[in-house]
């Protein structure tokens, strides 16, 4: 069998040498990024003007005055104003292997040599087929189909379309209180935050079930079971699915529990209500590749969505939810570079020592928790928690009001650490660190900066 043209191209000695030269050159330049750095005063005026113009062009100001230069190294990122910061939010969970990772750069270089920028439902390259098969294999023996897409919200949209078609005429959904599923017209209806659907017409009817409370597991499970039964009895045969987050992200990093989930799933199965798990944020961040695997729900899931860290988003589903022709399609299923990068990330995660209670993800979490606890031991009112699991970490600062939390977040940003907020009443600071590359020294440095910022904030609010 003769090699294909693309195989000859990627194996051409000139391409191999050029690839090696580019990666070596990138590594040499990255060595200068070693710690946070203040902005370059000579760039300040032009940068501020660019930030203002961009905010106007997009119809609203940026949350942070952040525009990356395109360069970074691990947990550190360079901004276009010349500053360097620790990235503890990673595009809200996207950059699990940090900035400038050589394996992802190499994947992008190979993708750049391919003939098209975007893949689509009608015309896809071999890499799409390989990624789909690799995801199915990683998910276990129940989820035997997958459809690729470009965003977590679209993965969830596709999931609900599969479910509603299979469960027709059921037309309602169940979801957890404080859930987040996206901001499209349909997803905004499911997300339990009225501000996200302000001015939008109603689309999907959703009823909510209280989430698990780690401080009161028995009572919170009983409340959830009772609420679920009440909904099902009030509207029999109306519910197509219940949407699960095994760890609530935007809701404040509330962690679920296997027995809690099984108590609900047992009832749902009795009523022919599908179990959908939204793993757009949890995929690759817990103690197993999929969050449902971490909680031992492998034999109970019907539809699962992933995204963010995977670069390409996807909807995985069982035979029961195979769509009839015409239900789902995508002009774009993903950028060629994203698909190549997604395959590289799967290889990194599956070949590395990331998962399990003694894996690197757990170690990252434990080190952050230990450093937060040291701050709390010295200053009990400064920091509370922490909350979350694996590569999802949150904590409350001071009284947990939105204003104080935002003040701390912006002070952290100015000091060289990028984080974000989550939850309400209280509002928490959340970290989504680059679990694939962050070092213990990085964690310690970030926590020293956090202590300094809390010290300064305590002075201003006292």
C-alpha positions as CSV (number, residue, x, y, z in Angstrom):
1,X,0.0,0.0,0.0
2,X,1.5,3.3,-1.1
3,X,1.7,6.1,1.6
4,X,-0.8,8.9,1.3
5,X,0.4,12.4,0.4
6,X,-0.2,13.7,3.9
7,X,1.8,10.8,5.4
8,X,4.6,11.6,3.0
9,X,4.4,15.3,3.9
10,X,4.4,14.8,7.7
11,X,7.3,12.3,7.5
12,X,9.4,14.5,5.1
13,X,12.8,15.0,6.7
14,X,12.4,18.8,6.0
15,X,9.2,18.9,7.9
16,X,10.6,16.8,10.8
17,X,13.6,19.1,11.0
18,X,11.4,22.2,10.8
19,X,9.1,20.8,13.5
20,X,12.1,20.1,15.8
21,X,13.6,23.5,15.2
22,X,10.3,25.3,16.0
23,X,9.8,23.3,19.2
24,X,13.4,23.9,20.3
25,X,13.1,27.6,19.5
26,X,9.8,27.9,21.4
27,X,11.4,26.2,24.4
28,X,14.4,28.5,24.4
29,X,12.2,31.6,24.4
30,X,9.8,30.2,27.0
31,X,12.7,29.9,29.5
32,X,12.4,33.7,30.1
33,X,9.0,33.1,31.6
34,X,9.8,32.2,35.2
35,X,7.5,34.3,37.5
36,X,4.8,37.0,37.4
37,X,5.9,40.4,36.0
38,X,4.4,43.8,36.1
39,X,3.2,45.4,32.8
40,X,5.7,47.3,30.6
41,X,5.1,51.0,31.2
42,X,5.9,51.8,27.6
43,X,3.1,49.5,26.5
44,X,0.5,50.7,28.9
45,X,-1.2,53.5,27.0
46,X,-1.6,51.5,23.7
47,X,-2.7,48.5,25.6
48,X,-5.4,50.4,27.5
49,X,-6.6,51.9,24.3
50,X,-6.8,48.4,22.7
51,X,-8.8,47.0,25.7
52,X,-11.2,50.0,25.5
53,X,-11.7,49.5,21.7
54,X,-12.2,45.8,22.0
55,X,-14.8,46.3,24.8
56,X,-16.7,48.7,22.5
57,X,-16.4,46.4,19.5
58,X,-17.8,43.4,21.4
59,X,-20.6,45.5,23.0
60,X,-19.4,45.1,26.6
61,X,-16.3,45.6,28.7
62,X,-14.1,42.6,29.5
63,X,-14.2,41.2,33.0
64,X,-10.4,41.6,33.2
65,X,-8.2,43.8,31.0
66,X,-6.8,40.6,29.6
67,X,-5.4,40.2,26.1
68,X,-2.7,37.5,25.7
69,X,0.3,38.1,23.6
70,X,0.2,34.5,22.4
71,X,3.1,33.3,24.5
72,X,3.2,31.3,27.7
73,X,4.9,28.6,29.6
74,X,3.0,26.1,31.7
75,X,1.0,27.9,34.3
76,X,2.4,31.3,33.3
77,X,1.0,33.5,30.5
78,X,2.3,36.6,28.9
79,X,-0.1,39.5,28.2
80,X,0.1,42.0,25.4
81,X,1.0,44.7,28.0
82,X,4.2,42.8,28.8
83,X,3.0,41.5,32.1
84,X,3.3,37.8,33.1
85,X,0.7,36.1,35.3
86,X,-0.1,32.8,36.8
87,X,-3.2,31.4,35.0
88,X,-5.4,29.7,37.7
89,X,-8.5,29.7,35.6
90,X,-7.3,28.4,32.2
91,X,-10.0,29.9,30.0
92,X,-12.5,28.6,32.7
93,X,-11.2,25.1,32.4
94,X,-10.0,24.9,28.8
95,X,-6.2,25.1,29.2
96,X,-5.6,21.9,31.3
97,X,-2.1,21.6,29.9
98,X,-1.3,25.2,30.3
99,X,0.3,27.6,27.9
100,X,2.7,26.5,25.1
101,X,2.7,22.8,25.9
102,X,5.1,21.1,23.3
103,X,2.7,18.2,22.6
104,X,-0.1,20.6,21.7
105,X,2.2,22.9,19.7
106,X,3.3,19.8,17.7
107,X,-0.3,18.8,17.2
108,X,-1.1,22.2,15.9
109,X,1.8,22.3,13.6
110,X,0.8,19.0,12.0
111,X,-2.8,20.3,11.7
112,X,-1.5,23.5,10.0
113,X,-0.1,21.3,7.2
114,X,-3.5,19.7,6.6
115,X,-5.7,20.9,3.8
116,X,-8.5,22.6,5.7
117,X,-8.9,24.7,8.8
118,X,-12.3,23.3,9.9
119,X,-13.9,19.8,9.9
120,X,-17.6,19.4,9.4
121,X,-20.4,16.8,9.4
122,X,-20.2,16.3,5.6
123,X,-16.4,16.3,5.2
124,X,-14.1,15.2,8.0
125,X,-10.6,13.9,8.1
126,X,-9.3,10.6,9.5
127,X,-8.3,12.4,12.8
128,X,-12.0,13.0,13.5
129,X,-12.8,9.3,13.1
130,X,-9.8,8.4,15.3
131,X,-10.8,10.9,18.1
132,X,-14.4,9.6,18.1
133,X,-13.2,6.0,18.5
134,X,-10.7,6.9,21.2
135,X,-13.4,8.8,23.2
136,X,-15.8,5.8,23.0
137,X,-13.1,3.4,24.1
138,X,-12.2,5.6,27.0
139,X,-15.8,5.9,28.1
140,X,-16.3,2.2,28.7
141,X,-18.7,-0.3,27.2
142,X,-22.1,1.5,27.6
143,X,-21.6,4.8,25.6
144,X,-20.9,3.4,22.1
145,X,-21.7,6.5,20.0
146,X,-20.3,10.0,19.9
147,X,-20.9,13.2,18.0
148,X,-18.3,15.9,17.9
149,X,-19.1,19.6,18.1
150,X,-17.5,23.0,18.7
151,X,-18.7,24.1,22.2
152,X,-20.0,22.7,25.4
153,X,-23.4,24.4,24.9
154,X,-23.7,22.7,21.5
155,X,-22.8,19.4,23.0
156,X,-25.6,19.9,25.5
157,X,-28.0,21.0,22.8
158,X,-27.3,17.9,20.8
159,X,-27.7,15.8,23.9
160,X,-31.2,17.2,24.6
161,X,-32.2,16.8,21.0
162,X,-31.3,13.1,21.1
163,X,-33.1,12.7,24.4
164,X,-36.3,14.5,23.4
165,X,-36.5,12.6,20.2
166,X,-36.1,9.2,21.9
167,X,-38.5,10.1,24.7
168,X,-41.2,11.9,22.7
169,X,-43.8,13.1,23.7
170,X,-42.1,13.8,27.1
171,X,-41.3,17.5,26.9
172,X,-39.9,18.6,30.3
173,X,-36.5,18.3,32.0
174,X,-35.3,17.9,35.5
175,X,-32.0,19.5,36.7
176,X,-30.3,20.4,40.0
177,X,-30.7,23.7,41.7
178,X,-27.9,26.1,40.9
179,X,-26.9,24.1,37.8
180,X,-25.2,25.6,34.8
181,X,-25.5,24.1,31.3
182,X,-24.6,27.0,29.0
183,X,-26.1,30.2,27.6
184,X,-27.8,29.3,24.3
185,X,-31.5,29.9,24.1
186,X,-32.3,26.4,25.3
187,X,-29.4,26.1,27.8
188,X,-30.2,29.4,29.4
189,X,-33.7,27.9,30.2
190,X,-32.0,24.9,31.9
191,X,-29.4,26.9,33.8
192,X,-30.7,27.9,37.2
193,X,-29.8,31.5,37.0
194,X,-32.6,33.9,36.0
195,X,-30.1,36.7,35.0
196,X,-28.9,34.5,32.2
197,X,-32.3,34.4,30.5
198,X,-33.4,38.0,31.2
199,X,-35.5,39.1,28.2
200,X,-35.4,35.7,26.5
201,X,-38.6,33.8,25.5
202,X,-39.3,30.6,27.3
203,X,-38.1,27.4,25.5
204,X,-37.9,24.3,27.7
205,X,-39.8,23.7,30.9
206,X,-37.5,22.7,33.8
207,X,-38.1,21.6,37.3
208,X,-35.3,21.6,39.9
209,X,-34.1,19.1,42.5
210,X,-31.8,20.2,45.4
211,X,-28.2,19.1,45.1
212,X,-26.2,17.0,47.6
213,X,-24.9,18.7,50.8
214,X,-21.6,17.3,52.0
215,X,-22.4,18.7,55.5
216,X,-25.7,16.9,55.7
217,X,-25.6,13.9,53.4
218,X,-28.6,11.9,54.8
219,X,-31.0,14.8,55.0
220,X,-30.0,16.3,51.6
221,X,-30.5,13.0,49.9
222,X,-33.9,12.6,51.5
223,X,-34.9,16.1,50.4
224,X,-33.7,15.4,46.8
225,X,-35.5,12.1,46.6
226,X,-38.7,13.7,48.0
227,X,-38.6,16.6,45.6
228,X,-37.9,14.3,42.6
229,X,-40.8,12.0,43.5
230,X,-43.1,15.1,43.9
231,X,-42.2,16.3,40.4
232,X,-42.7,12.8,38.8
233,X,-46.1,12.3,40.6
234,X,-47.3,15.8,39.6
235,X,-46.4,15.4,36.0
236,X,-46.2,11.7,35.1
237,X,-44.5,10.8,31.8
238,X,-43.7,14.4,31.1
239,X,-40.0,14.3,31.9
240,X,-37.5,13.2,29.1
241,X,-34.3,13.5,31.2
242,X,-32.6,14.7,34.3
243,X,-29.4,16.7,33.8
244,X,-26.6,16.0,36.2
245,X,-23.4,17.8,37.1
246,X,-21.4,15.4,39.3
247,X,-19.5,18.5,40.6
248,X,-21.3,21.8,40.3
249,X,-19.0,24.3,38.7
250,X,-20.6,27.7,38.4
251,X,-22.8,26.8,41.3
252,X,-19.8,26.9,43.7
253,X,-17.9,23.7,43.3
254,X,-20.4,21.5,45.2
255,X,-19.3,17.9,45.1
256,X,-21.8,15.1,44.6
257,X,-21.9,11.6,46.1
258,X,-22.3,8.1,44.6
259,X,-25.1,7.0,46.9
260,X,-26.9,10.3,46.4
261,X,-26.8,9.9,42.6
262,X,-27.9,6.3,42.7
263,X,-30.8,7.1,44.9
264,X,-32.1,9.5,42.2
265,X,-31.1,7.3,39.3
266,X,-33.0,4.4,40.6
267,X,-36.2,6.5,40.7
268,X,-35.5,8.0,37.3
269,X,-35.0,4.6,35.7
270,X,-38.4,3.4,37.1
271,X,-40.0,6.3,35.3
272,X,-38.1,6.0,32.0
273,X,-36.4,9.3,32.5
274,X,-32.9,9.4,30.8
275,X,-29.8,10.2,32.8
276,X,-27.7,12.9,31.1
277,X,-24.4,14.0,32.7
278,X,-22.9,17.3,31.7
279,X,-19.1,16.9,32.0
280,X,-18.1,19.9,30.0
281,X,-16.1,21.1,33.1
282,X,-15.4,17.9,35.0
283,X,-13.9,15.8,32.1
284,X,-10.2,15.2,32.8
285,X,-10.3,17.1,36.1
286,X,-11.3,14.5,38.7
287,X,-9.7,11.2,39.8
288,X,-10.9,9.4,36.6
289,X,-11.0,10.6,33.0
290,X,-14.8,11.0,33.2
291,X,-16.6,12.2,36.3
292,X,-19.2,9.5,36.0
293,X,-16.4,7.0,36.2
294,X,-15.0,8.7,39.4
295,X,-18.4,8.2,41.0
296,X,-18.9,4.7,39.7
297,X,-22.0,5.5,37.5
298,X,-20.7,3.7,34.4
299,X,-23.6,1.4,34.0
300,X,-26.3,4.0,34.6
301,X,-25.5,6.9,32.2
302,X,-27.4,7.4,29.0
303,X,-26.0,10.5,27.5
304,X,-22.7,12.3,28.5
305,X,-21.3,15.6,27.2
306,X,-17.7,16.7,27.4
307,X,-15.7,19.8,26.5
308,X,-13.3,22.5,27.6
309,X,-10.1,20.5,28.5
310,X,-10.8,18.1,25.6
311,X,-10.6,21.1,23.1
312,X,-13.2,19.4,20.9
313,X,-16.6,19.0,22.6
314,X,-18.7,15.9,22.2
315,X,-21.9,14.1,23.0
316,X,-21.6,10.4,23.9
317,X,-24.7,8.3,23.9
318,X,-26.1,4.7,24.0
319,X,-27.8,2.8,21.2
320,X,-31.2,3.8,22.6
321,X,-30.5,7.5,21.7
322,X,-29.2,7.1,18.2
323,X,-30.9,9.9,16.2
324,X,-33.1,9.5,13.2
325,X,-31.7,11.1,10.0
326,X,-31.7,14.9,10.0
327,X,-31.8,15.5,13.7
328,X,-28.2,16.7,14.3
329,X,-25.6,18.0,11.9
330,X,-22.7,20.4,12.2
331,X,-21.2,22.7,9.5
332,X,-18.3,22.8,12.0
333,X,-17.5,19.8,14.2
334,X,-14.2,21.3,15.2
335,X,-11.1,23.0,14.0
336,X,-8.5,20.6,12.5
337,X,-6.0,21.9,15.1
338,X,-8.5,21.4,17.9
339,X,-9.1,17.8,16.8
340,X,-5.4,17.0,16.7
341,X,-4.9,18.7,20.0
342,X,-7.8,16.7,21.5
343,X,-6.2,13.5,20.5
344,X,-2.9,14.6,22.0
345,X,-4.5,15.5,25.3
346,X,-6.2,12.1,25.5
347,X,-2.8,10.5,25.0
348,X,-1.3,12.6,27.7
349,X,-4.0,12.0,30.2
350,X,-4.2,8.2,29.6
351,X,-0.4,7.7,29.6
352,X,0.4,9.9,32.5
353,X,0.0,9.4,36.2
354,X,-2.9,11.8,36.6
355,X,-5.8,9.7,37.9
356,X,-6.6,7.8,41.1
357,X,-6.4,8.9,44.7
358,X,-2.6,9.0,44.5
359,X,-2.5,10.6,41.0
360,X,-1.2,14.0,40.1
361,X,-4.6,15.6,40.0
362,X,-5.3,14.6,43.6
363,X,-1.9,15.8,44.6
364,X,-2.5,19.2,43.1
365,X,-5.8,19.5,45.0
366,X,-4.2,18.4,48.3
367,X,-1.4,20.9,48.0
368,X,-3.7,23.8,47.4
369,X,-5.9,22.7,50.3
370,X,-2.9,22.4,52.6
371,X,-1.7,25.9,51.7
372,X,-5.2,27.4,52.1
373,X,-5.6,25.7,55.4
374,X,-2.3,27.2,56.5
375,X,-3.7,30.7,55.7
376,X,-7.0,29.8,57.5
377,X,-5.1,28.6,60.6
378,X,-3.3,32.0,60.9
379,X,-6.4,34.0,59.9
380,X,-9.6,32.1,60.3
381,X,-11.8,34.8,58.9
382,X,-9.8,35.3,55.7
383,X,-10.5,32.1,53.9
384,X,-13.0,29.3,54.3
385,X,-13.4,26.0,52.7
386,X,-11.9,24.9,50.4
387,X,-14.4,23.2,48.2
388,X,-14.3,21.1,45.1
389,X,-12.6,18.0,43.9
390,X,-9.4,17.2,41.9
391,X,-8.6,20.1,39.5
392,X,-11.7,22.1,40.6
393,X,-10.9,24.2,43.7
394,X,-12.9,27.0,45.3
395,X,-12.8,28.9,48.5
396,X,-14.6,31.7,50.3
397,X,-12.7,34.9,51.2
398,X,-13.9,37.0,54.1
399,X,-17.7,37.3,54.3
400,X,-18.2,35.8,50.8
401,X,-20.2,38.8,49.5
402,X,-19.9,39.5,45.7
403,X,-18.2,42.9,46.2
404,X,-15.5,41.6,48.5
405,X,-14.9,38.6,46.4
406,X,-14.5,40.7,43.2
407,X,-12.2,43.0,45.1
408,X,-10.0,40.1,46.0
409,X,-10.1,38.7,42.4
410,X,-9.0,42.0,40.9
411,X,-6.3,42.5,43.5
412,X,-5.1,39.0,42.7
413,X,-5.1,39.8,39.0
414,X,-3.0,43.0,39.6
415,X,-0.6,40.9,41.7
416,X,-0.1,38.3,39.0
417,X,-2.8,35.6,39.6
418,X,-5.8,35.1,37.3
419,X,-8.8,33.4,39.0
420,X,-12.6,33.7,38.7
421,X,-15.7,33.6,40.8
422,X,-18.4,30.9,41.4
423,X,-21.6,30.6,43.3
424,X,-23.7,33.0,45.2
425,X,-24.5,33.5,48.9
426,X,-21.6,33.0,49.4
427,X,-19.7,33.9,46.3
428,X,-16.4,32.0,46.1
429,X,-13.1,32.3,44.3
430,X,-12.5,29.4,42.0
431,X,-9.3,28.0,40.5
432,X,-9.1,25.7,37.5
433,X,-5.4,25.1,37.4
434,X,-3.5,23.6,34.5
435,X,-3.4,20.1,36.1
436,X,-1.2,18.7,33.4
437,X,1.7,21.1,34.0
438,X,1.4,23.1,37.2
439,X,4.3,22.4,39.6
440,X,4.4,22.4,43.4
441,X,6.5,25.5,43.2
442,X,3.9,27.2,41.1
443,X,1.2,26.3,43.7
444,X,3.3,27.6,46.6
445,X,4.0,30.9,44.7
446,X,0.4,31.4,43.9
447,X,-0.6,30.8,47.5
448,X,2.0,33.3,48.7
449,X,0.6,35.9,46.4
450,X,-2.9,35.0,47.7
451,X,-1.8,35.5,51.3
452,X,-0.3,38.9,50.4
453,X,-3.5,40.0,48.7
454,X,-5.7,38.9,51.6
455,X,-3.4,40.7,54.0
456,X,-3.8,43.9,52.0
457,X,-7.6,43.4,51.6
458,X,-8.0,42.8,55.3
459,X,-6.5,46.2,56.0
460,X,-8.8,48.0,53.6
461,X,-12.0,46.4,54.8
462,X,-11.2,46.7,58.6
